[in-house]
Amino acid sequence: MRKTPEYIGPAGTATTRPSTGILRPPASDGRGRPRQFDTEQALDRAMQVFRAKGFHAASVADLAAGMGLTVGRIYKAFNDKQTLFFTGV
């Protein structure tokens, strides 16, 4: 009997992919791509946005545009706007 191929599903679990049967190797740490940006430069740009707009008026979308990152990348790297602010201070 032929074994059904497995793939790495949500949360790094190996599961059977019924639609394609493609075997995918697990990610190195199971958590997606590594950061590919200069953290110090991103924090400097974030602080410029905070200085210009203020903490409460600066949205994560504003920060993303100012930092040259996506909103998802900001949440992945810093978890939330408050953590981003206090990391940069």
Gaussian input, Z-matrix of N, CA and C with variables (Angstrom, degrees):
# hf/3-21g

backbone

0 1
 N
 C     1     B1
 C     2     B2     1     A1
 N     3     B3     2     A2     1     D1
 C     4     B4     3     A3     2     D2
 C     5     B5     4     A4     3     D3
 N     6     B6     5     A5     4     D4
 C     7     B7     6     A6     5     D5
 C     8     B8     7     A7     6     D6
 N     9     B9     8     A8     7     D7
 C    10    B10     9     A9     8     D8
 C    11    B11    10    A10     9     D9
 N    12    B12    11    A11    10    D10
 C    13    B13    12    A12    11    D11
 C    14    B14    13    A13    12    D12
 N    15    B15    14    A14    13    D13
 C    16    B16    15    A15    14    D14
 C    17    B17    16    A16    15    D15
 N    18    B18    17    A17    16    D16
 C    19    B19    18    A18    17    D17
 C    20    B20    19    A19    18    D18
 N    21    B21    20    A20    19    D19
 C    22    B22    21    A21    20    D20
 C    23    B23    22    A22    21    D21
 N    24    B24    23    A23    22    D22
 C    25    B25    24    A24    23    D23
 C    26    B26    25    A25    24    D24
 N    27    B27    26    A26    25    D25
 C    28    B28    27    A27    26    D26
 C    29    B29    28    A28    27    D27
 N    30    B30    29    A29    28    D28
 C    31    B31    30    A30    29    D29
 C    32    B32    31    A31    30    D30
 N    33    B33    32    A32    31    D31
 C    34    B34    33    A33    32    D32
 C    35    B35    34    A34    33    D33
 N    36    B36    35    A35    34    D34
 C    37    B37    36    A36    35    D35
 C    38    B38    37    A37    36    D36
 N    39    B39    38    A38    37    D37
 C    40    B40    39    A39    38    D38
 C    41    B41    40    A40    39    D39
 N    42    B42    41    A41    40    D40
 C    43    B43    42    A42    41    D41
 C    44    B44    43    A43    42    D42
 N    45    B45    44    A44    43    D43
 C    46    B46    45    A45    44    D44
 C    47    B47    46    A46    45    D45
 N    48    B48    47    A47    46    D46
 C    49    B49    48    A48    47    D47
 C    50    B50    49    A49    48    D48
 N    51    B51    50    A50    49    D49
 C    52    B52    51    A51    50    D50
 C    53    B53    52    A52    51    D51
 N    54    B54    53    A53    52    D52
 C    55    B55    54    A54    53    D53
 C    56    B56    55    A55    54    D54
 N    57    B57    56    A56    55    D55
 C    58    B58    57    A57    56    D56
 C    59    B59    58    A58    57    D57
 N    60    B60    59    A59    58    D58
 C    61    B61    60    A60    59    D59
 C    62    B62    61    A61    60    D60
 N    63    B63    62    A62    61    D61
 C    64    B64    63    A63    62    D62
 C    65    B65    64    A64    63    D63
 N    66    B66    65    A65    64    D64
 C    67    B67    66    A66    65    D65
 C    68    B68    67    A67    66    D66
 N    69    B69    68    A68    67    D67
 C    70    B70    69    A69    68    D68
 C    71    B71    70    A70    69    D69
 N    72    B72    71    A71    70    D70
 C    73    B73    72    A72    71    D71
 C    74    B74    73    A73    72    D72
 N    75    B75    74    A74    73    D73
 C    76    B76    75    A75    74    D74
 C    77    B77    76    A76    75    D75
 N    78    B78    77    A77    76    D76
 C    79    B79    78    A78    77    D77
 C    80    B80    79    A79    78    D78
 N    81    B81    80    A80    79    D79
 C    82    B82    81    A81    80    D80
 C    83    B83    82    A82    81    D81
 N    84    B84    83    A83    82    D82
 C    85    B85    84    A84    83    D83
 C    86    B86    85    A85    84    D84
 N    87    B87    86    A86    85    D85
 C    88    B88    87    A87    86    D86
 C    89    B89    88    A88    87    D87
 N    90    B90    89    A89    88    D88
 C    91    B91    90    A90    89    D89
 C    92    B92    91    A91    90    D90
 N    93    B93    92    A92    91    D91
 C    94    B94    93    A93    92    D92
 C    95    B95    94    A94    93    D93
 N    96    B96    95    A95    94    D94
 C    97    B97    96    A96    95    D95
 C    98    B98    97    A97    96    D96
 N    99    B99    98    A98    97    D97
 C   100   B100    99    A99    98    D98
 C   101   B101   100   A100    99    D99
 N   102   B102   101   A101   100   D100
 C   103   B103   102   A102   101   D101
 C   104   B104   103   A103   102   D102
 N   105   B105   104   A104   103   D103
 C   106   B106   105   A105   104   D104
 C   107   B107   106   A106   105   D105
 N   108   B108   107   A107   106   D106
 C   109   B109   108   A108   107   D107
 C   110   B110   109   A109   108   D108
 N   111   B111   110   A110   109   D109
 C   112   B112   111   A111   110   D110
 C   113   B113   112   A112   111   D111
 N   114   B114   113   A113   112   D112
 C   115   B115   114   A114   113   D113
 C   116   B116   115   A115   114   D114
 N   117   B117   116   A116   115   D115
 C   118   B118   117   A117   116   D116
 C   119   B119   118   A118   117   D117
 N   120   B120   119   A119   118   D118
 C   121   B121   120   A120   119   D119
 C   122   B122   121   A121   120   D120
 N   123   B123   122   A122   121   D121
 C   124   B124   123   A123   122   D122
 C   125   B125   124   A124   123   D123
 N   126   B126   125   A125   124   D124
 C   127   B127   126   A126   125   D125
 C   128   B128   127   A127   126   D126
 N   129   B129   128   A128   127   D127
 C   130   B130   129   A129   128   D128
 C   131   B131   130   A130   129   D129
 N   132   B132   131   A131   130   D130
 C   133   B133   132   A132   131   D131
 C   134   B134   133   A133   132   D132
 N   135   B135   134   A134   133   D133
 C   136   B136   135   A135   134   D134
 C   137   B137   136   A136   135   D135
 N   138   B138   137   A137   136   D136
 C   139   B139   138   A138   137   D137
 C   140   B140   139   A139   138   D138
 N   141   B141   140   A140   139   D139
 C   142   B142   141   A141   140   D140
 C   143   B143   142   A142   141   D141
 N   144   B144   143   A143   142   D142
 C   145   B145   144   A144   143   D143
 C   146   B146   145   A145   144   D144
 N   147   B147   146   A146   145   D145
 C   148   B148   147   A147   146   D146
 C   149   B149   148   A148   147   D147
 N   150   B150   149   A149   148   D148
 C   151   B151   150   A150   149   D149
 C   152   B152   151   A151   150   D150
 N   153   B153   152   A152   151   D151
 C   154   B154   153   A153   152   D152
 C   155   B155   154   A154   153   D153
 N   156   B156   155   A155   154   D154
 C   157   B157   156   A156   155   D155
 C   158   B158   157   A157   156   D156
 N   159   B159   158   A158   157   D157
 C   160   B160   159   A159   158   D158
 C   161   B161   160   A160   159   D159
 N   162   B162   161   A161   160   D160
 C   163   B163   162   A162   161   D161
 C   164   B164   163   A163   162   D162
 N   165   B165   164   A164   163   D163
 C   166   B166   165   A165   164   D164
 C   167   B167   166   A166   165   D165
 N   168   B168   167   A167   166   D166
 C   169   B169   168   A168   167   D167
 C   170   B170   169   A169   168   D168
 N   171   B171   170   A170   169   D169
 C   172   B172   171   A171   170   D170
 C   173   B173   172   A172   171   D171
 N   174   B174   173   A173   172   D172
 C   175   B175   174   A174   173   D173
 C   176   B176   175   A175   174   D174
 N   177   B177   176   A176   175   D175
 C   178   B178   177   A177   176   D176
 C   179   B179   178   A178   177   D177
 N   180   B180   179   A179   178   D178
 C   181   B181   180   A180   179   D179
 C   182   B182   181   A181   180   D180
 N   183   B183   182   A182   181   D181
 C   184   B184   183   A183   182   D182
 C   185   B185   184   A184   183   D183
 N   186   B186   185   A185   184   D184
 C   187   B187   186   A186   185   D185
 C   188   B188   187   A187   186   D186
 N   189   B189   188   A188   187   D187
 C   190   B190   189   A189   188   D188
 C   191   B191   190   A190   189   D189
 N   192   B192   191   A191   190   D190
 C   193   B193   192   A192   191   D191
 C   194   B194   193   A193   192   D192
 N   195   B195   194   A194   193   D193
 C   196   B196   195   A195   194   D194
 C   197   B197   196   A196   195   D195
 N   198   B198   197   A197   196   D196
 C   199   B199   198   A198   197   D197
 C   200   B200   199   A199   198   D198
 N   201   B201   200   A200   199   D199
 C   202   B202   201   A201   200   D200
 C   203   B203   202   A202   201   D201
 N   204   B204   203   A203   202   D202
 C   205   B205   204   A204   203   D203
 C   206   B206   205   A205   204   D204
 N   207   B207   206   A206   205   D205
 C   208   B208   207   A207   206   D206
 C   209   B209   208   A208   207   D207
 N   210   B210   209   A209   208   D208
 C   211   B211   210   A210   209   D209
 C   212   B212   211   A211   210   D210
 N   213   B213   212   A212   211   D211
 C   214   B214   213   A213   212   D212
 C   215   B215   214   A214   213   D213
 N   216   B216   215   A215   214   D214
 C   217   B217   216   A216   215   D215
 C   218   B218   217   A217   216   D216
 N   219   B219   218   A218   217   D217
 C   220   B220   219   A219   218   D218
 C   221   B221   220   A220   219   D219
 N   222   B222   221   A221   220   D220
 C   223   B223   222   A222   221   D221
 C   224   B224   223   A223   222   D222
 N   225   B225   224   A224   223   D223
 C   226   B226   225   A225   224   D224
 C   227   B227   226   A226   225   D225
 N   228   B228   227   A227   226   D226
 C   229   B229   228   A228   227   D227
 C   230   B230   229   A229   228   D228
 N   231   B231   230   A230   229   D229
 C   232   B232   231   A231   230   D230
 C   233   B233   232   A232   231   D231
 N   234   B234   233   A233   232   D232
 C   235   B235   234   A234   233   D233
 C   236   B236   235   A235   234   D234
 N   237   B237   236   A236   235   D235
 C   238   B238   237   A237   236   D236
 C   239   B239   238   A238   237   D237
 N   240   B240   239   A239   238   D238
 C   241   B241   240   A240   239   D239
 C   242   B242   241   A241   240   D240
 N   243   B243   242   A242   241   D241
 C   244   B244   243   A243   242   D242
 C   245   B245   244   A244   243   D243
 N   246   B246   245   A245   244   D244
 C   247   B247   246   A246   245   D245
 C   248   B248   247   A247   246   D246
 N   249   B249   248   A248   247   D247
 C   250   B250   249   A249   248   D248
 C   251   B251   250   A250   249   D249
 N   252   B252   251   A251   250   D250
 C   253   B253   252   A252   251   D251
 C   254   B254   253   A253   252   D252
 N   255   B255   254   A254   253   D253
 C   256   B256   255   A255   254   D254
 C   257   B257   256   A256   255   D255
 N   258   B258   257   A257   256   D256
 C   259   B259   258   A258   257   D257
 C   260   B260   259   A259   258   D258
 N   261   B261   260   A260   259   D259
 C   262   B262   261   A261   260   D260
 C   263   B263   262   A262   261   D261
 N   264   B264   263   A263   262   D262
 C   265   B265   264   A264   263   D263
 C   266   B266   265   A265   264   D264

   B1=1.4473
   B2=1.5264
   B3=1.3174
   B4=1.4558
   B5=1.5231
   B6=1.3423
   B7=1.4573
   B8=1.5256
   B9=1.3206
   B10=1.4627
   B11=1.5227
   B12=1.3430
   B13=1.4678
   B14=1.5203
   B15=1.3246
   B16=1.4552
   B17=1.5164
   B18=1.2972
   B19=1.4498
   B20=1.5139
   B21=1.3081
   B22=1.4521
   B23=1.5200
   B24=1.3121
   B25=1.4511
   B26=1.5166
   B27=1.3236
   B28=1.4578
   B29=1.5217
   B30=1.3134
   B31=1.4623
   B32=1.5217
   B33=1.3404
   B34=1.4485
   B35=1.5106
   B36=1.3320
   B37=1.4524
   B38=1.5163
   B39=1.3134
   B40=1.4630
   B41=1.5211
   B42=1.3138
   B43=1.4529
   B44=1.5229
   B45=1.2987
   B46=1.4507
   B47=1.5173
   B48=1.2999
   B49=1.4675
   B50=1.5239
   B51=1.3171
   B52=1.4484
   B53=1.5208
   B54=1.3317
   B55=1.4642
   B56=1.5249
   B57=1.3308
   B58=1.4559
   B59=1.5163
   B60=1.3275
   B61=1.4498
   B62=1.5161
   B63=1.3347
   B64=1.4561
   B65=1.5246
   B66=1.3065
   B67=1.4471
   B68=1.5147
   B69=1.3333
   B70=1.4552
   B71=1.5127
   B72=1.3358
   B73=1.4591
   B74=1.5225
   B75=1.3243
   B76=1.4668
   B77=1.5200
   B78=1.3294
   B79=1.4616
   B80=1.5143
   B81=1.3095
   B82=1.4561
   B83=1.5231
   B84=1.3140
   B85=1.4554
   B86=1.5245
   B87=1.3317
   B88=1.4572
   B89=1.5118
   B90=1.3266
   B91=1.4518
   B92=1.5144
   B93=1.3082
   B94=1.4536
   B95=1.5125
   B96=1.3236
   B97=1.4615
   B98=1.5244
   B99=1.3211
   B100=1.4698
   B101=1.5209
   B102=1.3319
   B103=1.4608
   B104=1.5139
   B105=1.3204
   B106=1.4499
   B107=1.5206
   B108=1.3303
   B109=1.4484
   B110=1.5207
   B111=1.3080
   B112=1.4566
   B113=1.5301
   B114=1.3158
   B115=1.4579
   B116=1.5241
   B117=1.3202
   B118=1.4704
   B119=1.5209
   B120=1.3188
   B121=1.4663
   B122=1.5318
   B123=1.3227
   B124=1.4657
   B125=1.5267
   B126=1.3339
   B127=1.4618
   B128=1.5227
   B129=1.3210
   B130=1.4722
   B131=1.5237
   B132=1.3118
   B133=1.4711
   B134=1.5213
   B135=1.3287
   B136=1.4627
   B137=1.5244
   B138=1.3256
   B139=1.4624
   B140=1.5258
   B141=1.3267
   B142=1.4712
   B143=1.5234
   B144=1.3350
   B145=1.4730
   B146=1.5196
   B147=1.3437
   B148=1.4621
   B149=1.5271
   B150=1.3412
   B151=1.4659
   B152=1.5242
   B153=1.3103
   B154=1.4655
   B155=1.5225
   B156=1.3455
   B157=1.4604
   B158=1.5208
   B159=1.3176
   B160=1.4593
   B161=1.5255
   B162=1.3303
   B163=1.4616
   B164=1.5267
   B165=1.3270
   B166=1.4696
   B167=1.5239
   B168=1.3218
   B169=1.4646
   B170=1.5255
   B171=1.3094
   B172=1.4706
   B173=1.5247
   B174=1.3071
   B175=1.4676
   B176=1.5263
   B177=1.3131
   B178=1.4589
   B179=1.5324
   B180=1.3221
   B181=1.4730
   B182=1.5312
   B183=1.3554
   B184=1.4623
   B185=1.5247
   B186=1.3246
   B187=1.4635
   B188=1.5226
   B189=1.3295
   B190=1.4691
   B191=1.5278
   B192=1.3242
   B193=1.4606
   B194=1.5289
   B195=1.3130
   B196=1.4535
   B197=1.5162
   B198=1.3214
   B199=1.4634
   B200=1.5185
   B201=1.3308
   B202=1.4603
   B203=1.5203
   B204=1.3282
   B205=1.4638
   B206=1.5180
   B207=1.3118
   B208=1.4598
   B209=1.5288
   B210=1.3181
   B211=1.4585
   B212=1.5307
   B213=1.3146
   B214=1.4607
   B215=1.5119
   B216=1.3258
   B217=1.4700
   B218=1.5230
   B219=1.3432
   B220=1.4709
   B221=1.5270
   B222=1.3382
   B223=1.4656
   B224=1.5261
   B225=1.3198
   B226=1.4697
   B227=1.5245
   B228=1.3305
   B229=1.4590
   B230=1.5307
   B231=1.3423
   B232=1.4603
   B233=1.5263
   B234=1.2959
   B235=1.4735
   B236=1.5268
   B237=1.3303
   B238=1.4626
   B239=1.5269
   B240=1.3158
   B241=1.4659
   B242=1.5274
   B243=1.3051
   B244=1.4624
   B245=1.5247
   B246=1.3355
   B247=1.4616
   B248=1.5214
   B249=1.3208
   B250=1.4594
   B251=1.5267
   B252=1.3161
   B253=1.4722
   B254=1.5251
   B255=1.3226
   B256=1.4659
   B257=1.5292
   B258=1.3173
   B259=1.4629
   B260=1.5245
   B261=1.3131
   B262=1.4598
   B263=1.5014
   B264=1.3242
   B265=1.4741
   B266=1.5048
   A1=108.97
   A2=116.78
   A3=122.94
   A4=110.04
   A5=115.42
   A6=120.76
   A7=109.87
   A8=117.07
   A9=122.09
   A10=109.06
   A11=118.37
   A12=120.47
   A13=111.17
   A14=115.00
   A15=120.73
   A16=109.50
   A17=116.69
   A18=121.59
   A19=108.06
   A20=115.63
   A21=120.46
   A22=107.99
   A23=115.15
   A24=121.48
   A25=111.49
   A26=117.02
   A27=121.77
   A28=111.43
   A29=115.89
   A30=124.31
   A31=112.37
   A32=117.76
   A33=121.38
   A34=115.17
   A35=117.92
   A36=120.41
   A37=110.31
   A38=116.12
   A39=120.21
   A40=107.99
   A41=116.26
   A42=120.72
   A43=109.58
   A44=115.96
   A45=120.80
   A46=109.42
   A47=115.93
   A48=120.46
   A49=107.18
   A50=117.03
   A51=119.76
   A52=114.79
   A53=118.35
   A54=119.52
   A55=113.01
   A56=117.81
   A57=119.21
   A58=113.87
   A59=116.85
   A60=120.00
   A61=113.00
   A62=117.69
   A63=121.85
   A64=109.32
   A65=115.84
   A66=121.82
   A67=108.80
   A68=116.75
   A69=121.30
   A70=109.19
   A71=118.23
   A72=119.80
   A73=110.31
   A74=117.13
   A75=118.81
   A76=110.91
   A77=116.23
   A78=120.85
   A79=108.26
   A80=117.02
   A81=121.00
   A82=112.35
   A83=118.64
   A84=120.99
   A85=111.46
   A86=117.35
   A87=120.86
   A88=114.39
   A89=118.24
   A90=119.37
   A91=113.19
   A92=119.43
   A93=121.20
   A94=113.90
   A95=115.07
   A96=121.54
   A97=111.04
   A98=116.03
   A99=118.18
   A100=110.21
   A101=116.12
   A102=120.08
   A103=109.42
   A104=115.90
   A105=120.82
   A106=109.98
   A107=115.52
   A108=119.81
   A109=108.57
   A110=115.73
   A111=121.88
   A112=108.35
   A113=116.42
   A114=121.30
   A115=111.68
   A116=117.34
   A117=120.44
   A118=111.64
   A119=116.27
   A120=120.29
   A121=110.40
   A122=117.20
   A123=120.99
   A124=110.50
   A125=117.32
   A126=120.21
   A127=111.50
   A128=117.38
   A129=120.40
   A130=110.57
   A131=116.53
   A132=120.41
   A133=111.33
   A134=117.08
   A135=120.57
   A136=110.39
   A137=117.03
   A138=120.71
   A139=111.07
   A140=117.50
   A141=120.56
   A142=110.22
   A143=116.26
   A144=120.20
   A145=110.02
   A146=117.46
   A147=120.49
   A148=111.39
   A149=118.22
   A150=121.17
   A151=111.51
   A152=116.84
   A153=120.67
   A154=112.64
   A155=117.27
   A156=120.74
   A157=114.30
   A158=116.43
   A159=120.13
   A160=109.79
   A161=115.83
   A162=120.20
   A163=112.16
   A164=116.92
   A165=120.39
   A166=112.96
   A167=117.87
   A168=120.78
   A169=112.56
   A170=117.62
   A171=120.46
   A172=109.43
   A173=116.13
   A174=119.91
   A175=108.92
   A176=116.35
   A177=120.12
   A178=109.50
   A179=117.14
   A180=120.51
   A181=110.34
   A182=117.27
   A183=120.83
   A184=110.43
   A185=115.64
   A186=120.33
   A187=110.82
   A188=116.44
   A189=120.40
   A190=110.55
   A191=116.32
   A192=119.77
   A193=111.01
   A194=116.83
   A195=120.80
   A196=113.72
   A197=116.15
   A198=120.99
   A199=112.85
   A200=116.67
   A201=120.27
   A202=112.39
   A203=116.86
   A204=122.86
   A205=109.50
   A206=115.89
   A207=119.84
   A208=108.64
   A209=115.86
   A210=121.09
   A211=109.97
   A212=116.52
   A213=120.90
   A214=112.67
   A215=116.45
   A216=120.66
   A217=110.29
   A218=116.79
   A219=120.11
   A220=110.01
   A221=116.95
   A222=119.97
   A223=111.39
   A224=117.48
   A225=121.34
   A226=110.75
   A227=117.16
   A228=121.31
   A229=113.19
   A230=117.50
   A231=120.29
   A232=114.53
   A233=119.18
   A234=125.96
   A235=114.51
   A236=118.98
   A237=120.50
   A238=110.23
   A239=115.57
   A240=121.07
   A241=111.16
   A242=117.62
   A243=121.00
   A244=111.71
   A245=117.22
   A246=121.21
   A247=110.40
   A248=116.66
   A249=120.57
   A250=110.58
   A251=116.76
   A252=121.53
   A253=110.87
   A254=117.43
   A255=120.33
   A256=112.55
   A257=117.59
   A258=120.33
   A259=110.28
   A260=116.34
   A261=121.26
   A262=115.26
   A263=117.36
   A264=120.64
   A265=110.85
   D1=133.96
   D2=-177.84
   D3=-82.59
   D4=133.66
   D5=179.54
   D6=-80.56
   D7=137.52
   D8=177.98
   D9=-73.65
   D10=131.78
   D11=178.87
   D12=-60.93
   D13=154.59
   D14=178.42
   D15=-116.13
   D16=160.28
   D17=174.34
   D18=-140.08
   D19=165.39
   D20=-179.22
   D21=-86.79
   D22=115.30
   D23=-178.25
   D24=-95.92
   D25=-159.04
   D26=-179.56
   D27=-56.75
   D28=144.37
   D29=177.61
   D30=59.38
   D31=26.87
   D32=174.82
   D33=73.77
   D34=15.65
   D35=-179.81
   D36=-86.53
   D37=141.47
   D38=177.39
   D39=-83.27
   D40=122.54
   D41=179.96
   D42=-136.17
   D43=162.10
   D44=178.32
   D45=-81.74
   D46=132.26
   D47=178.03
   D48=-100.87
   D49=99.58
   D50=-173.77
   D51=-69.48
   D52=-28.44
   D53=-173.62
   D54=-71.65
   D55=-39.20
   D56=-175.81
   D57=-120.57
   D58=-26.04
   D59=-177.72
   D60=69.99
   D61=20.42
   D62=-178.11
   D63=-79.63
   D64=133.98
   D65=177.05
   D66=-90.38
   D67=120.13
   D68=-179.55
   D69=-115.65
   D70=132.79
   D71=177.46
   D72=-70.31
   D73=152.58
   D74=179.22
   D75=-68.80
   D76=151.36
   D77=174.18
   D78=-67.27
   D79=156.64
   D80=-175.20
   D81=-55.69
   D82=-43.19
   D83=177.76
   D84=-122.66
   D85=3.30
   D86=178.92
   D87=75.32
   D88=10.49
   D89=-174.93
   D90=-123.60
   D91=25.81
   D92=175.28
   D93=90.66
   D94=-164.13
   D95=-176.31
   D96=-73.91
   D97=150.12
   D98=174.96
   D99=-73.55
   D100=160.94
   D101=176.70
   D102=-63.65
   D103=136.45
   D104=178.84
   D105=-128.45
   D106=48.93
   D107=177.45
   D108=-145.56
   D109=158.68
   D110=178.93
   D111=-80.73
   D112=111.28
   D113=-175.72
   D114=-61.44
   D115=-43.64
   D116=-179.25
   D117=-61.69
   D118=-43.59
   D119=178.77
   D120=-65.00
   D121=-41.36
   D122=179.01
   D123=-63.41
   D124=-41.31
   D125=178.53
   D126=-66.08
   D127=-39.36
   D128=176.96
   D129=-60.36
   D130=-44.02
   D131=179.33
   D132=-66.73
   D133=-37.68
   D134=177.87
   D135=-63.51
   D136=-41.63
   D137=179.59
   D138=-64.51
   D139=-33.20
   D140=175.94
   D141=-63.40
   D142=-41.86
   D143=178.60
   D144=-65.86
   D145=-44.24
   D146=178.78
   D147=-61.66
   D148=-40.22
   D149=178.14
   D150=-65.28
   D151=-38.95
   D152=-177.46
   D153=-73.07
   D154=-39.72
   D155=-172.84
   D156=-108.50
   D157=-22.43
   D158=-172.96
   D159=91.15
   D160=156.37
   D161=-175.45
   D162=-60.27
   D163=-50.44
   D164=-174.52
   D165=-70.84
   D166=-32.57
   D167=-178.07
   D168=-81.47
   D169=-21.65
   D170=-178.96
   D171=-79.15
   D172=116.44
   D173=177.17
   D174=-86.16
   D175=164.79
   D176=177.39
   D177=-64.57
   D178=-31.90
   D179=176.25
   D180=-65.07
   D181=-40.57
   D182=175.96
   D183=-61.57
   D184=-44.30
   D185=179.51
   D186=-63.06
   D187=-42.17
   D188=-179.92
   D189=-61.08
   D190=-43.73
   D191=179.22
   D192=-64.45
   D193=-42.53
   D194=179.91
   D195=-69.35
   D196=-32.23
   D197=-177.91
   D198=-88.04
   D199=-14.75
   D200=-177.29
   D201=74.81
   D202=28.90
   D203=179.49
   D204=-124.00
   D205=170.03
   D206=174.15
   D207=-88.24
   D208=159.82
   D209=177.63
   D210=-59.60
   D211=-42.85
   D212=179.27
   D213=-61.13
   D214=-38.92
   D215=179.28
   D216=-65.51
   D217=-38.44
   D218=178.45
   D219=-63.75
   D220=-46.64
   D221=179.13
   D222=-63.91
   D223=-36.63
   D224=179.62
   D225=-66.27
   D226=-40.64
   D227=-175.75
   D228=-82.89
   D229=-36.21
   D230=-171.40
   D231=-121.23
   D232=-5.93
   D233=178.83
   D234=74.81
   D235=-46.30
   D236=178.96
   D237=-159.96
   D238=174.42
   D239=-175.88
   D240=-66.55
   D241=-38.84
   D242=-179.31
   D243=-63.87
   D244=-43.03
   D245=177.46
   D246=-63.49
   D247=-41.68
   D248=177.05
   D249=-59.16
   D250=-45.48
   D251=-179.50
   D252=-61.72
   D253=-50.47
   D254=-176.02
   D255=-71.65
   D256=-23.34
   D257=173.95
   D258=-70.95
   D259=-33.97
   D260=-178.53
   D261=-82.93
   D262=-18.20
   D263=-177.31
   D264=-76.02

